[in-house]
Amino acid sequence: MDLDINQYINIFVEEAKEHLQSMNDVLLELEKNPNNHDLINEIFRVAHTLKGMSGTMGFTNMANLTHDMENVLQAIRNNEIQISEEIIDVLFECFDALDTSVDHIMENGTEDNTNHESLISKLNKILNKEKDKNITETIIPKNNKLELEHHVIEVVKKAINDGLNVYKTDVILNKNCMLKSARAFIVFKTLESFGEIIYSNPPVDDIEDEKFDLSFTVIVVSKNSKSALLDSLNKISEIDKIDITSIDASFDFVETNGTSSESNVEQVSAHEEDSKNENSNQSHLGKIGKTVRVDIDRLDNLMNLVSELIIIKTRMDDLSGKAAGENMTEAIEYLERITTSLHDAVMKVRMVPIERVFNRFPRLVRDLSKELGKEIDLQMSGEETEVDRTVIDEIGDPLIHLIRNSIDHGIELPEERIRLGKPERGKVVLKAYPDGNNVVIEVEDDGRGIDFNKVAKKAIDKGLITEKEAENLSPEECINLLFLPGFSTADKISDISGRGVGLDVVRSKIESINGNVEVESVKNKGTKFIIRIPLTLAIIQALLIRLKDEIYAIPLSSVTEIINIANNEIRDIQGQEIALYRGKTIPILRLRKILDIQEEPNMNEDLVVVVVNKGEKQAGLIVDSLIGQQEIVIKSLGKYLAGIKYLSGATILGDGNVSLILDVNSLI
């Protein structure tokens, strides 16, 4: 592939992914409403667009497959074959093959070697088995009788009276022609170079949409001879037959009562018609918002510049406290307004709807339902909730695992559900909504719930706990066992779950983006997984605290309250310090000890405690003193310092010093 094509690969991949997502959504809808012809038309349009895109890029395997998909879809549109579950399954297989091909192109820049022979064979079998062969291809009756609409007849008669030549041109394309509409367009452009096209059957709209088999007819008015037209048309490839008939006064013109569906060419060139058709297709698909594709690296660069602005704003803020002068303070306030507005603007550019992740799940649920013999309704809400692009990339896999877990472990088989007095169809609810600086995603099912006894027994079998410890396990502790590496309650290993890749993968992935996972479960009622993730991973509000000579930052979204606790109110229970907070006990953590900072005897009776939370869990962090709330820019610790316990990153303070950001999740 030459360089000129290579530069368009990224655009091709992005647009192909959008079209494939549309095809997937429509196929799922078609499975529920097989008699809806609008859905068939939509899939046809997507296949047609993908065929054109693939052909242009030279990806012949994709183009061949979409070409044969079109043949089947066209036959369905013409009521030559009836839609069936078998056909929908084959179309889903075609979608999967196309999706795999696009992934290969994205990774390697070239098409894979799969020629989709078995799928094309399945598509052809559908056509050969069900397509009605008795299709009449007569377009215009012979014997000098011509059926046309009134206005076309008038144009033909006037042209003959003016001494012009009128030619009826019948064109039959080669059956292996890959881009029928493109070939027809070349025929139209060639004929237009000799005169004016006044009639087309099928109409130009249908030809542009490839709503025709292999033949079409046009009537053209020209000063040129028939042989001149024929010579030019014969130079066009992929045409089997061209038949040009001169129309003169001897013809018997029969007026039809048809509307513009028979003819839609009124002194309009094929090029203008092409433009109109393009617009009509867009209007059918809905109003398209004005969007610009921006490389994520450029956005990251822009975000870094905003980060530097915030750092210098903090620096100036620090200086203003030392330098007397209202002008300096005003300048800082103005700079703060600008940086905040710029930050908000950049964040909005980086924000994408969570629908990008959600839209893959209806297909997942459909396939798993069929595989497991379960009937499941997937209910989704909050798809418009927006999160940072970097967060979107990380949450897909955990959500897939949770949905698989709900369907495999949670939802019972239909007969078992009926026995339990439940509806035959199981329900999985996927919900997203904003909550302060976080986004909450819930995955809930109405299945069998978590069997805590079974979990405890598995934990004993694996040697994770003793039988005595199992007797005193609380539901929360039992749930925590599910998140241990390699823990699974599956009775038999399947392709779906129970392969030793447990919920620990979900938790570690979510916690890597400063999120957390909670679980609620009631036996025979269902289970709900609640994921909280930050809106963004770049700039956050933080509470700055001091430990000896060091300043640390705690994300404000994790801070519940700041309290004072007397030294004598802290109790030591089996090596863990606890204190009473709002009627319940919470663990107390001495940050100096945890972070290996030299302890100093605290002569004060009252200790400053920052109460932090991780979901429903809380803990109190003992600090030396508070500095205050500040907007901070999160900087990575780099690959050499990645994974250090209790730290999630660093930030640069106003005085140029580095402050480490505490990871509340790992502390709790």
C-alpha positions in Angstrom: 0.0 0.0 0.0 1.5 3.4 -0.9 2.0 6.3 1.4 -1.0 8.2 0.1 -3.4 5.4 1.3 -1.5 5.0 4.6 -2.3 8.5 5.7 -6.0 7.7 5.6 -5.9 4.5 7.6 -6.7 6.3 11.0 -9.7 8.0 9.4 -10.8 4.7 7.9 -10.5 2.8 11.2 -12.4 5.5 13.1 -15.2 5.7 10.6 -15.4 2.0 10.1 -15.8 1.5 13.9 -18.6 4.0 14.0 -20.4 2.2 11.1 -19.9 -1.2 12.7 -21.3 0.0 16.0 -24.3 1.2 14.1 -24.6 -2.1 12.3 -24.4 -4.0 15.7 -27.1 -1.8 17.3 -29.4 -2.2 14.3 -28.9 -6.0 14.2 -29.8 -6.3 17.8 -33.0 -4.3 17.1 -33.7 -6.4 14.0 -33.6 -9.5 16.1 -36.5 -8.1 18.2 -38.4 -6.7 15.2 -37.6 -8.8 12.2 -40.3 -7.4 10.0 -39.1 -3.8 10.3 -37.8 -2.9 6.8 -36.3 0.4 8.0 -33.8 -1.7 10.0 -33.0 -3.8 6.9 -32.5 -0.6 4.9 -30.2 0.8 7.6 -28.0 -2.3 7.7 -27.9 -2.2 3.9 -26.7 1.4 4.0 -24.0 0.6 6.5 -22.8 -2.5 4.5 -22.8 -0.3 1.3 -20.8 2.4 2.9 -18.2 -0.1 4.4 -17.9 -1.7 0.9 -17.1 1.6 -0.7 -14.7 2.6 2.0 -12.9 -0.8 1.9 -12.8 -0.8 -1.9 -11.2 2.7 -1.9 -8.6 1.7 0.6 -7.8 -1.6 -1.3 -9.1 -3.9 1.5 -10.6 -6.4 -0.9 -11.5 -9.1 1.6 -13.8 -6.6 3.5 -15.2 -5.3 0.3 -16.0 -8.8 -1.0 -17.8 -9.7 2.2 -19.9 -6.5 2.4 -20.7 -7.0 -1.3 -22.2 -10.4 -0.6 -24.0 -9.1 2.5 -25.6 -6.4 0.3 -26.9 -9.1 -2.1 -28.7 -10.9 0.7 -30.0 -7.6 2.2 -31.1 -6.4 -1.2 -33.0 -9.7 -1.7 -34.7 -9.2 1.7 -35.6 -5.6 0.8 -37.2 -6.8 -2.5 -39.2 -9.4 -0.6 -37.4 -12.2 -2.5 -36.4 -13.9 0.7 -37.8 -13.8 4.2 -35.7 -12.7 7.2 -35.1 -15.5 9.6 -33.1 -16.3 12.8 -30.6 -18.1 10.6 -30.0 -15.1 8.4 -29.6 -12.7 11.5 -27.1 -15.1 13.0 -25.1 -15.1 9.7 -25.2 -11.3 9.6 -23.9 -11.2 13.2 -21.0 -13.5 12.1 -20.3 -11.1 9.2 -20.2 -8.2 11.7 -17.7 -10.1 13.9 -15.5 -10.8 10.9 -15.6 -7.2 9.8 -14.9 -6.0 13.4 -11.9 -8.3 13.6 -10.6 -7.1 10.2 -10.8 -3.5 11.3 -8.9 -4.3 14.5 -6.2 -6.0 12.4 -6.0 -2.9 10.2 -5.8 -0.7 13.2 -2.9 -2.7 14.7 -0.9 -3.5 11.6 -1.9 -0.9 8.9 -2.8 -3.7 6.5 -5.7 -6.1 6.0 -5.5 -9.6 7.3 -5.3 -12.6 4.9 -8.8 -14.0 5.8 -10.9 -14.1 2.6 -14.1 -14.9 4.6 -14.8 -17.8 2.2 -17.0 -19.7 4.6 -19.1 -16.7 5.4 -19.5 -15.7 1.7 -20.5 -19.3 1.1 -23.2 -19.1 3.8 -24.5 -15.8 2.3 -24.7 -17.4 -1.2 -26.5 -20.5 0.2 -29.1 -18.2 1.7 -29.6 -16.5 -1.7 -29.6 -19.8 -3.7 -31.9 -21.6 -1.3 -34.6 -18.9 -0.9 -34.3 -16.3 -3.7 -37.0 -16.4 -6.3 -35.4 -16.9 -9.6 -38.4 -15.8 -11.6 -37.6 -12.2 -11.6 -38.6 -10.3 -14.7 -35.8 -8.0 -15.9 -37.8 -6.3 -18.6 -37.5 -2.6 -18.0 -39.2 -1.0 -21.0 -41.4 -2.9 -23.4 -40.1 -3.5 -26.9 -42.0 -3.2 -30.2 -41.6 0.6 -30.4 -44.0 1.1 -27.5 -42.6 3.4 -24.8 -44.3 3.9 -21.4 -43.2 7.2 -19.8 -44.6 9.9 -17.6 -46.3 12.9 -19.3 -43.5 15.4 -18.7 -40.8 13.0 -20.0 -42.9 12.3 -23.2 -43.2 16.1 -23.8 -39.4 16.5 -23.4 -38.7 13.6 -25.8 -41.2 14.9 -28.5 -39.8 18.5 -28.3 -36.2 17.1 -28.7 -37.3 15.1 -31.8 -39.1 18.2 -33.2 -35.9 20.2 -32.7 -33.9 17.7 -34.7 -32.0 16.3 -31.7 -31.2 12.6 -31.2 -33.0 10.7 -28.4 -31.4 7.5 -27.3 -32.8 4.8 -24.9 -29.7 3.2 -23.4 -30.0 -0.2 -21.7 -27.0 -1.1 -19.6 -26.3 -4.5 -18.0 -23.4 -4.6 -15.6 -21.1 -7.6 -15.0 -22.3 -9.9 -12.2 -18.9 -9.6 -10.5 -19.0 -5.8 -10.5 -18.1 -4.8 -7.0 -19.3 -1.1 -6.9 -22.4 -1.0 -9.0 -23.4 2.6 -8.1 -19.8 3.8 -8.9 -19.9 2.0 -12.3 -23.4 3.5 -13.0 -22.1 6.9 -12.1 -19.3 6.6 -14.7 -21.9 5.6 -17.3 -24.0 8.7 -16.3 -21.0 11.0 -16.5 -20.0 9.6 -19.9 -23.5 10.1 -21.3 -23.7 13.6 -19.9 -20.6 14.5 -21.9 -22.6 13.9 -25.0 -25.9 15.5 -24.0 -28.6 15.6 -21.3 -30.1 12.7 -19.4 -33.9 13.2 -19.1 -35.0 9.8 -17.7 -33.6 7.0 -15.6 -35.1 3.7 -14.5 -34.6 2.9 -11.7 -34.5 6.5 -10.5 -31.1 8.1 -9.8 -31.7 7.9 -6.0 -32.1 4.1 -6.2 -29.1 3.7 -8.4 -26.9 5.8 -6.0 -28.2 3.6 -3.1 -27.6 0.5 -5.3 -31.3 -0.4 -5.1 -31.1 -2.2 -8.5 -29.9 -5.5 -9.7 -27.4 -5.3 -12.6 -29.4 -3.4 -15.2 -30.7 0.1 -15.7 -32.0 2.3 -18.5 -31.5 6.0 -19.3 -32.8 8.2 -22.0 -30.4 10.8 -23.2 -30.9 13.7 -25.7 -27.8 14.4 -27.8 -26.5 16.0 -31.0 -24.0 13.1 -31.4 -24.3 9.9 -33.2 -25.2 6.5 -31.6 -21.8 5.1 -32.6 -20.0 8.0 -30.7 -21.9 7.1 -27.5 -21.3 3.4 -28.0 -17.6 3.9 -28.5 -17.2 5.8 -25.3 -19.4 3.5 -23.2 -17.6 0.4 -24.5 -14.4 1.7 -22.8 -16.0 1.4 -19.4 -15.0 -1.9 -17.7 -17.3 -4.3 -15.8 -20.2 -3.9 -18.3 -21.6 -7.0 -19.9 -24.0 -5.4 -22.5 -25.0 -2.0 -23.8 -28.0 -1.6 -26.1 -28.7 1.8 -27.6 -32.1 2.4 -29.3 -32.9 5.5 -31.3 -36.3 7.0 -30.4 -38.1 8.8 -33.1 -41.6 9.9 -34.0 -42.6 6.3 -35.0 -42.6 5.3 -31.4 -45.9 4.8 -29.6 -45.7 6.8 -26.5 -47.9 5.5 -23.6 -48.5 7.9 -20.7 -48.2 6.4 -17.2 -49.9 7.6 -14.1 -46.7 7.0 -12.0 -45.2 9.6 -9.7 -41.6 10.7 -9.6 -40.7 7.2 -8.4 -40.5 6.2 -12.1 -38.6 9.2 -13.1 -36.8 11.8 -11.1 -34.5 13.4 -13.7 -35.8 16.8 -14.6 -33.1 18.8 -16.3 -30.9 17.7 -13.3 -27.4 16.3 -13.8 -26.3 13.1 -12.2 -23.7 15.0 -10.3 -26.3 17.4 -8.7 -28.5 14.4 -8.0 -25.5 12.7 -6.3 -25.2 15.8 -4.0 -28.9 15.8 -3.2 -28.9 12.1 -2.5 -25.9 12.5 -0.1 -27.8 15.1 1.8 -31.0 13.0 2.0 -29.0 10.1 3.4 -27.6 12.3 6.1 -31.0 13.7 7.0 -32.3 10.1 7.3 -29.5 9.2 9.7 -30.4 12.2 11.9 -28.7 15.5 12.4 -25.0 15.1 12.6 -23.3 17.3 15.1 -20.3 19.4 14.1 -17.3 17.4 15.5 -13.6 17.5 15.0 -11.4 14.4 15.6 -8.4 15.4 17.7 -5.4 13.2 18.4 -5.3 12.3 22.1 -1.6 13.3 22.2 -2.5 16.8 21.2 -5.1 17.0 23.9 -2.6 15.7 26.4 -0.2 18.4 25.4 -2.9 21.0 25.8 -3.7 19.6 29.2 0.0 19.8 30.2 0.0 23.5 29.3 -3.1 24.1 31.4 -1.3 22.2 34.2 1.7 24.6 33.9 -0.7 27.6 34.1 -2.2 26.2 37.3 1.2 25.7 38.8 2.4 29.2 38.0 -0.9 30.6 39.3 -0.2 28.7 42.6 3.3 30.1 42.6 2.0 33.7 42.2 -0.5 33.0 44.9 2.3 32.0 47.2 4.3 35.2 46.3 1.3 37.5 46.7 1.1 36.6 50.4 4.7 37.9 50.8 4.4 40.9 48.5 2.1 43.7 49.6 0.1 45.1 46.8 -3.5 45.0 45.6 -2.5 44.9 41.9 -0.7 41.5 42.5 -3.8 40.1 44.2 -6.1 41.3 41.4 -3.8 39.8 38.8 -3.8 36.5 40.5 -7.6 36.5 40.8 -7.9 37.2 37.1 -5.3 34.5 36.3 -7.3 32.1 38.4 -10.5 32.8 36.5 -8.7 32.2 33.2 -7.0 29.0 34.3 -10.2 27.6 35.8 -12.2 28.4 32.6 -9.4 27.0 30.4 -9.3 23.9 32.5 -13.0 23.4 32.3 -12.9 23.9 28.5 -10.1 21.4 28.0 -11.8 18.9 30.3 -15.0 19.2 28.2 -13.0 18.4 25.1 -11.5 15.3 26.8 -14.9 14.2 28.2 -16.7 11.4 26.2 -20.1 9.8 27.0 -19.9 6.4 28.8 -22.1 5.2 25.9 -18.8 4.3 24.2 -18.3 1.5 26.7 -22.0 0.6 27.2 -22.8 0.1 23.5 -20.8 -3.1 23.3 -22.8 -4.8 26.0 -26.2 -5.5 24.3 -24.4 -7.8 21.9 -22.4 -9.4 24.7 -25.6 -10.2 26.7 -27.3 -11.5 23.5 -24.5 -14.0 22.8 -24.1 -15.1 26.4 -27.9 -15.6 26.7 -27.9 -17.9 23.7 -24.8 -19.8 24.9 -26.1 -20.4 28.4 -29.7 -21.0 27.5 -30.9 -18.1 29.6 -33.4 -15.4 28.8 -32.0 -12.0 29.9 -33.2 -8.4 29.5 -30.4 -5.8 29.6 -31.6 -2.4 30.8 -29.2 0.5 30.4 -29.5 4.1 31.6 -27.2 7.1 32.0 -25.3 6.4 28.7 -24.9 10.2 28.3 -22.9 10.5 31.5 -19.5 11.8 30.6 -16.0 10.8 31.9 -12.5 11.5 30.9 -11.2 9.7 27.8 -8.4 8.0 29.8 -10.9 6.6 32.2 -13.1 5.2 29.4 -10.2 3.2 28.1 -9.8 1.5 31.5 -13.3 0.6 32.6 -14.4 -1.6 29.6 -12.8 -4.8 30.7 -13.9 -4.7 34.4 -17.5 -4.0 33.2 -17.4 -6.9 30.8 -16.2 -9.2 33.6 -19.0 -8.0 35.9 -21.7 -8.5 33.3 -20.4 -12.0 32.5 -20.3 -12.7 36.2 -23.9 -11.6 36.6 -25.2 -13.7 33.7 -23.1 -16.9 34.5 -23.1 -16.9 38.3 -26.1 -14.7 39.1 -29.0 -15.3 36.7 -30.7 -18.7 37.1 -31.9 -20.9 34.2 -35.6 -20.2 33.2 -37.0 -23.3 34.8 -35.2 -22.6 38.1 -36.5 -19.0 38.1 -40.1 -20.2 37.5 -39.7 -22.6 40.5 -38.5 -19.7 42.6 -41.5 -17.6 41.6 -39.4 -15.2 39.6 -40.1 -14.0 36.0 -38.8 -16.4 33.4 -36.6 -13.6 31.9 -33.7 -12.5 34.1 -32.7 -8.9 34.4 -29.4 -7.1 34.3 -29.4 -3.4 34.9 -26.4 -1.2 33.9 -26.6 2.3 35.2 -24.3 5.3 35.2 -24.7 8.7 36.9 -22.5 11.5 38.1 -21.9 11.9 41.9 -19.9 15.0 42.7 -16.4 14.6 41.3 -17.1 10.9 40.6 -19.1 8.8 38.2 -20.9 5.8 39.7 -21.6 2.7 37.5 -23.9 0.0 38.8 -24.2 -3.5 37.5 -27.2 -5.2 39.1 -29.0 -8.5 38.5 -32.1 -10.2 39.9 -30.4 -13.6 40.2 -29.5 -15.9 43.0 -27.3 -13.5 44.9 -24.1 -14.4 46.7 -24.2 -17.6 48.7 -22.0 -16.6 51.7 -21.8 -20.2 53.0 -20.5 -21.4 49.6 -18.0 -18.6 49.5 -16.7 -19.5 53.0 -16.5 -23.2 52.1 -14.5 -22.4 49.0 -12.2 -20.1 51.0 -11.6 -23.0 53.5 -10.9 -25.4 50.7 -8.3 -23.1 49.2 -6.7 -22.6 52.6 -7.5 -18.8 52.7 -9.2 -19.0 56.1 -9.7 -21.6 58.9 -13.1 -23.2 59.8 -13.0 -21.2 63.0 -12.5 -17.9 61.1 -15.3 -18.9 58.8 -17.8 -19.1 61.6 -17.3 -15.4 62.5 -17.2 -14.1 58.9 -19.3 -11.0 58.4 -21.1 -10.5 54.9 -18.6 -7.7 54.2 -15.6 -9.9 54.9 -17.2 -12.7 52.9 -17.5 -10.3 49.9 -13.9 -9.3 50.3 -12.9 -13.0 49.8 -14.4 -12.8 46.3 -11.8 -10.2 45.4 -8.8 -12.4 46.3 -6.6 -13.4 43.4 -7.7 -16.7 41.8 -10.9 -17.0 43.9 -13.9 -18.4 42.0 -17.1 -20.0 43.2 -17.8 -21.6 39.8 -18.5 -25.4 40.1 -17.1 -26.1 36.6 -14.6 -24.2 34.4 -16.2 -22.6 31.4 -15.3 -20.1 28.7 -17.3 -17.5 30.6 -16.0 -17.6 34.1 -14.4 -19.9 36.7 -11.0 -19.9 35.1 -9.1 -18.5 38.0 -9.4 -14.9 36.7 -11.7 -13.6 39.4 -13.0 -10.3 40.6 -9.5 -9.3 41.8 -8.8 -8.2 38.2 -11.9 -5.9 38.4 -10.8 -4.4 41.7 -7.1 -3.9 40.7 -8.1 -2.3 37.4 -10.6 0.1 39.0 -8.3 1.0 41.9 -5.5 1.7 39.3 -7.6 4.7 38.2 -8.3 5.8 41.8 -11.7 4.2 41.9 -13.3 1.6 44.2 -15.8 -1.3 44.0 -18.6 -2.1 46.5 -20.9 -5.1 46.5 -24.4 -5.5 47.8 -26.1 -8.9 47.7 -29.3 -10.5 49.0 -29.7 -14.3 48.6 -32.2 -15.2 45.9 -32.9 -11.5 45.3 -29.8 -10.4 43.4 -26.4 -8.7 43.5 -25.3 -5.2 42.8 -21.7 -4.1 42.0 -21.1 -0.4 42.5 -18.1 1.2 40.9 -17.0 4.7 41.7 -14.5 6.3 39.4 -13.1 9.9 39.2 -14.3 12.2 36.5 -10.7 12.9 35.5 -7.2 11.8 36.3 -5.5 15.0 35.6 -6.4 18.0 37.9 -8.2 17.5 41.2 -9.1 19.4 44.4 -6.9 18.2 47.3 -6.4 18.8 51.0 -2.8 19.6 51.8 -1.5 18.3 55.1 1.8 18.5 56.9 3.8 15.6 58.4 7.0 16.9 60.1 8.8 18.9 57.2 6.9 17.2 54.4 3.6 18.3 52.7 1.3 15.6 51.4 -2.0 15.9 49.3 -5.2 13.9 50.0 -7.8 13.9 47.1 -10.7 16.0 48.5 -13.2 13.5 47.0 -12.0 10.9 49.6 -12.2 13.3 52.6 -15.3 13.0 54.7 -14.5 15.3 57.6 -11.7 16.8 59.7 -12.0 16.2 63.4 -10.0 16.4 66.6 -9.6 13.3 68.7 -8.1 13.2 72.2 -5.2 10.9 72.7 -6.9 8.9 75.4 -10.0 8.2 73.1 -7.9 5.9 70.9 -8.0 2.2 71.8 -5.7 -0.6 70.6 -7.6 -3.8 69.6 -5.3 -6.7 68.6 -2.7 -4.3 67.2 -5.2 -2.0 65.4 -5.9 1.4 66.8 -9.6 2.4 66.7 -11.7 5.4 67.8 -15.4 6.2 68.1 -16.6 8.4 65.3 -20.3 9.4 65.0 -21.5 6.4 66.9 -19.3 3.8 65.2 -15.7 2.6 65.4 -13.3 3.4 62.7 -9.6 2.4 62.3 -7.0 5.1 63.1 -3.9 5.2 61.0 -0.8 7.2 62.1 0.6 8.5 58.8 4.0 9.2 60.2 4.4 5.5 61.1 3.0 4.3 57.8 5.2 6.6 55.7 8.3 5.9 57.8 8.6 9.4 59.1 10.4 9.8 62.5 7.8 9.8 65.2 7.9 12.6 67.7 6.1 12.5 71.1 2.9 14.4 70.8 2.4 16.5 73.9 -1.0 17.8 72.8 -4.0 16.1 74.1 -5.9 16.6 70.8 -4.9 15.0 67.6 -5.9 16.3 64.1 -7.6 13.5 62.3 -8.7 13.5 58.6 -11.6 11.1 58.2 -11.3 9.5 54.7 -13.6 7.0 52.9 -13.4 4.3 50.3 -17.0 3.6 49.4 -18.7 2.7 52.7 -15.5 2.1 54.6 -13.9 4.9 56.6 -10.6 5.5 58.4 -9.0 8.3 60.4 -5.6 9.6 59.3 -3.6 11.3 62.1 -1.7 14.3 60.6 0.5 17.0 62.2 -1.4 20.0 60.8 -3.6 21.1 58.0 -2.5 23.6 55.2 -5.7 23.9 53.3 -7.6 23.1 50.1 -5.9 23.5 46.7 -6.3 22.6 43.1 -3.4 20.3 42.2 -2.1 18.9 39.0 -1.4 15.1 39.2 1.9 14.1 37.8 2.9 10.4 37.4 5.7 9.1 39.5 7.2 7.5 36.4 7.7 3.8 35.5 10.6 3.4 38.0 8.5 4.5 41.0 5.2 3.1 39.8 3.3 0.9 42.2 4.7 2.3 45.4 2.3 1.5 48.2 0.2 4.3 49.6 1.2 6.8 46.9 -0.7 7.6 43.7 1.4 10.4 42.2 2.9 13.8 42.9 2.2 17.4 42.4 4.3 20.6 42.2 3.4 23.2 44.8 3.5 27.0 44.5 7.0 27.2 46.0 8.3 24.7 43.4 8.6 21.8 45.9 7.1 18.4 45.2 4.3 17.1 47.2 3.3 13.4 47.2 -0.4 12.4 46.7 -1.7 9.8 49.1 -3.6 6.8 47.8 -6.6 6.5 50.1 -7.7 3.2 48.7 -4.5 1.4 49.6 -4.4 3.1 53.0 -7.8 1.8 53.9 
